[in-house]
Amino acid sequence: MRWQDRPHQQLAVASEIAQVSEAALYKAEKEGVLTFVRLAGRTLVDTSSLIAFIGRAEPWKPSDRGAAARAKRAEAARAALS
């Protein structure tokens, strides 16, 4: 049976499917993005909410987090050469 056809997923399986940590799944549930269910003492992820969670993925864009630090280092190097 395909995972998409199962009503619920174990946390470890959902984590692997979405390629995120189990902690990220708990955070998404807390934010109301995922639905968890309790069955026989186990916490499971509702598959339809997991599919929606994966569908919310944003396109990747490169980050320029280090631009300010690189500019500052370049400025310091120029000042040292003066």
C-alpha positions in Angstrom: 0.0 0.0 0.0 1.3 3.4 -0.9 1.9 5.8 2.0 -0.5 8.3 0.5 -3.3 5.7 0.8 -2.8 5.1 4.5 -5.0 7.2 6.8 -2.2 7.9 9.3 1.6 7.7 9.4 3.9 7.0 12.3 6.0 10.0 13.3 9.3 8.4 12.2 7.8 7.6 8.8 6.2 11.0 8.4 9.5 12.6 9.3 11.3 10.6 6.6 8.6 11.3 4.0 8.7 15.1 4.6 12.5 15.0 5.2 12.2 17.0 8.4 12.9 16.1 12.0 10.2 14.8 14.3 10.6 18.0 16.3 9.7 19.9 13.2 6.5 17.8 12.9 5.6 18.5 16.6 6.2 22.3 15.9 4.0 22.1 12.8 1.2 20.4 14.8 1.5 23.1 17.6 1.1 25.8 14.8 -2.0 24.0 13.5 -0.3 23.0 10.2 -0.4 19.2 10.9 -3.0 17.0 12.6 -2.0 14.3 15.0 -4.2 11.5 16.3 -3.8 9.2 19.2 -4.4 5.5 18.4 -3.6 2.6 20.8 -1.2 4.8 22.8 0.7 5.9 19.7 0.9 9.4 18.2 0.2 9.3 14.4 0.2 12.0 11.7 -2.9 12.4 9.6 -1.8 11.7 6.1 -3.9 14.3 4.4 -2.4 17.0 6.7 1.1 15.6 5.9 0.4 16.0 2.2 -0.8 19.5 2.7 2.3 20.3 4.9 4.6 19.1 2.2 2.6 21.1 -0.4 3.4 24.3 1.6 7.1 24.0 0.9 8.6 27.2 -0.5 10.9 27.3 -3.5 14.5 27.5 -2.3 16.3 30.8 -2.7 19.9 31.3 -1.8 20.5 33.2 1.4 22.8 36.2 1.6 23.1 36.0 5.4 26.9 36.5 5.3 26.9 39.6 3.0 27.4 42.1 5.8 30.2 40.1 7.4 32.0 39.7 4.1 31.7 43.4 3.4 33.0 44.3 6.8 36.0 41.9 6.3 36.7 43.4 2.9 36.6 46.9 4.4 39.0 45.9 7.2 41.4 44.4 4.6 41.3 47.6 2.5 41.9 49.7 5.6 44.9 47.5 6.6 46.4 48.0 3.2 46.1 51.8 3.4 
